[in-house]
Structures are given as structure tokens and as C-alpha cells.
């Protein structure tokens, strides 16, 4: 899968692409994550990419020209392009799976300041939000989306682990334990020590249902 991230601050992604699972996935050639600096596509000599809003108001607005030119520099016929925006569709596991199955080339556009010139939306396929709050820019949402989608790629993580994660079948994940068997009076459930895999599977499924009812009853509807 190829993921192009358009941003004004590419250095923010240094740790993201050079550490842990994402780095290993890149090194294996399973995902190709490219950073494109929007400032490289402005036609203004001073590198300006934003300006004051028509009609007045506070803050600065990202201009059409550099953003659209940046999109067009990497866009392919089968690419999907999304703006990172608090006004967008809320990102979740279901949307992640839809995107992953719909394209092998994703372009994420990170906003800043007071947002995008509205006309930029004519050049994208949609807007995505990671929650009902506002961040200083779209870089953190882009990282979250790229990270989530990378986990869908076979070979990035163990498939059994992937299938048992939270939100599969609209259930949260079951609780897990490791050594020691007892820590400050808190013991590992005996069923997990029994070696009876049928009982363990039944226990884990019942725990998924219990935890989902307690923490996210909306998922059970």
C-alpha cells in the first residue's frame, strides 16, 4: 500500500516512520509512506501557502494553489484523497477497512491554521476526523489513520492477533495477562492456566461481551 501525506511540517513524522512496527513494515516493502511538503508547491517566492480570509475574521486560511498542486503531483487514477478535518466523517475500524479494501494508494492532506479554502474540497474524495475535538493540525490524525491502515496489511502483524483485536465483530478485546501468576494479590484467572483451549475460548468470548456491555454498550446495538 502507498500512503502519501501532504503536510507543512514533514519533520513531525520522523519518529512515526522510523520506529517500531511502521518502520519494519516500510523496511519489508509492505507499505510505502511518503511525505510531501505543501510549501514546495506554492508559486509565491516567499514560500507563502496561506492568506487572510475573505469577509474578514481571525487566523489564516490555506490557499488553493499549493494544496491542489501538491495533490496533483502524486495523484494516480486509483488514489483516494482525504482532508484531515474536524468536520469529516469520524474514523473508525469499519471506515478503515472500507478504505483499505477500496484502494492501494491513499493521499492524506494535513490542514493547519483556520482550515482550507473551501474550493480545495472539489479536488478530494472526502474529509476524515478522528474525533470531536480540534487539534493544531492534521499531522496527528494522518499518523493515526496511516498506522491503523498499515495494520490491515498481511505480514505487518500476526494475523491471529489482528483478527482478535478490539472492534472486530463490534466487540472490544478480551483481557490478557502475563507472568507472574500473582501480583500483589491479583491473580491470573484459573481458566487461562488450565490448558483447555475450548474453555479458554469460551471465557474470552464471554469477557468480550461483558467488557463491551460495560464500556461501549453502543457497539452492541
N, C-alpha and C positions, 0 to 999 in steps of 0.2 A: 504494500500500500504506500502511496505517496501522499504526504501532507505538506502543503506549502503554507507557511504562516507569514502574513504580511503585518509588519509592525514598525513603529517608530523607535522601538527600543530592543533591538535584537540581542543585546548583551544580557537581558533579563533571562534568556533561555539557556545560558551557558551550563548551569548546573543541571537543568532539566534534560538536556540531550547528552550530557557527558557523565551521567551517574546511573547506577543501578540497572533495572530491567530495561528501561528505554535505551540506554547505551548498548546493552547486549543485543537488543533487537536490531538496532542500527548496524552494529558490527556484523551481525549474521546476515544482513541484507533483507531482513523481513519487513522493515519499514524504512522509508526514506523521508526524513524530516528536513525541510529546507526553510531557511529564514530569509525573508525579503524585506529590505529596508525601504519603506514607503518614500523616504526623503530622496532616494536615488531617482525618483520619477517625477519630481517637480520640475517645472520649466522656469522657475524663478532662480536667479543666480545666488540668492542668499539662503537657499535651501528651505524656503518657507513652504509649509504644507497646510496652514490654517489661516483663517481670517475672521474678522468680526461678523456677526450675524446681521443679515438684512432685517430691518424693522427694529433694530436695537436689542439690547439685552446683554447680560454678562457673559464672560467667557469667550472662547474661540471655537470655531467650527472647522472640521477637516474639509478641505476643498475637494471638488470632484476630480479635477485633472490628475493629481498624483496618485490618488487611490485607484481610479479606474485604469490608469496606465499600468500600475503595479499588478492589478488583477489580470489585465490582458497579456502581460509579459509571461505569465505562467499558465494561463488557462488553456485547457485542452477540451476537445469535443465532449468527453465524458466526465469532465470535472464538475463537482458541486461546490458552490461558493456560498459561504455563510458569514454574515457580520456578527461579531460579538456585541450583543446589545441587551440591556435590561428589559427591553420591550419585546424580545424574541420569545419563541417557543421554549418552554422550560426543558432543559436537557435531562434525560433520564436513561435508564438501561434500555428501554424499549426504543427510544429515538436513536440511541447509539447503534443498536442492532439494525435498524432501518437504514441508517446512513452507511454502515459497513457493507450491507448487502446491496446497496444501490450504486456504489462507486468504488473504484480503486484509486481515485485522485480527489483529494479534498483540499479546498483552499479556505483558510480561516483568516478573516480580516479583523485586526485589533483596533478598536477605536480609542480615542483619548479626548481630553478637553470636554467640550459640551456636546460631542457627538459628531455624526456625519451629516454633510449636506444631504438632504432628503433625496436628491436625484441619484445618488450612488446606489440606492436600493433597486433601481432599474437594471443594474448590472450584476445582481446577485440572485441566488435561489431562495434566500430566506435569512432570518435572524434567529440567533440562539442565545438564550440566557441560562446561567447556571443557578439562578435563584432570585428571589425578590429583594434584591439589595443592589446598591451601586458601588462599583469599585473605581479606582483611579484610572483604570484602563482595561483593555481586553486581553492582556497577556496572560493573566492567571486563568481566566476561562478557557483560553486557547490551549494552555497546558493541560488543564483538566480534561478537555474533550479529546485531545491527541493521546493522552495517557489511557483514557478509557477505551478508545477505539483500537489502540495498539494491542490491548489485552485480548481482543477478539481474534487476532491473527494466529493461526495454528503455529505452534513452535515457540511462541513468546513465553507462555506459561503452561504448566501442566494442564492438560485438558480436563482431567478429573477435578482439579481444583477450580477451574473455570466454570464447569457445569454446576458446582455446588456453592457458588458464591451467592451473596445476597441478591434479591430481586428476581432470581430465576424462579419461575412458576409463581410469581408475586409473593414470595416468602422471603423473610430475612434469613441470614445464615444461622446455623446451629452453633452453640458454644463449643469451643475447643480448649483442650488442656494439654500440658506437657509436664515434664518432671520438675519438682518432686511430686510424689503422690499426695503428700500433705504439706501445706504451707500455712503455718500459724493457725492450725486448727481447721483450715479449709481443705476438704478432701476432694479428690477427683471422683466423680460418680462411679460406683462399682461396676455398672454395666459396661463402661468403657475399658475395664480391666478384665472382662470376662472371656474375651476371645470369641464370643458368639456374635458373628457378623450380622446375622438376621436381627438379633435383639438390638445390636448397636444401630443398625439402620432404622429400626422402628423408633428407638429412643431419639435419634437425631431428627427424624421427621416430626415427631410429636413436639420436640423442642422448637423447631422452626415455626410450627403453628402457634405454640404458646407465646413465643417471643414476638411474633408478628402481631398477634392479637393485643399484646401489652403495649408495644412500641409504635406500631403502624397499622392500626385497625383499618385504615382507609384502603390498604392494599388487599384486604380480604373481601372487599365489596365486589 
